Amino acid sequence: MGFSVLQKVWFDGLQGKEGVIKKHTEIDEKNATNFNMESPITLCDGTQIVVNNCWGEKNFLNFISYANLLGYKIEVTATKLQSIKYNASNEKPQLHDEINIILNLESFGSNIL
């Protein structure tokens, strides 16, 4: 499947303003941190794409619902992590909870990926 078809299926509005996928060559330095640049996916036509890594709760839930409509079974594994965040005044660091979510997509008769 080529990029143009894939982008129509996983349309930009599903993620938000940055889009779900982009061509690796179209990502500028400013937006490189928003995509998994270290793990490009090579499509059958040779195009390399990268997947967005900036997801909020609302658009992430929309993604899961949409993928289910396309026939994907999604298993979500969440791990609670703690990270240390420093504020601008260099006061005492604070611990913040973060959720690391791993998705396992399993297609049932769909040729979308």
Sequence and secondary structure as in RCSB ss.txt:
>XXXX:A:sequence
MGFSVLQKVWFDGLQGKEGVIKKHTEIDEKNATNFNMESPITLCDGTQIVVNNCWGEKNFLNFISYANLLGYKIE
VTATKLQSIKYNASNEKPQLHDEINIILNLESFGSNIL
>XXXX:A:secstr
  HHHHHHHT GGGT SS SEEEGGG  GGGGGGB TTS EE TTS EEEEB    HHHHHHHHHHHHHTTEEEE
EEEEEEEEEE  TT  S EEEEEEEEEEEEEESS    
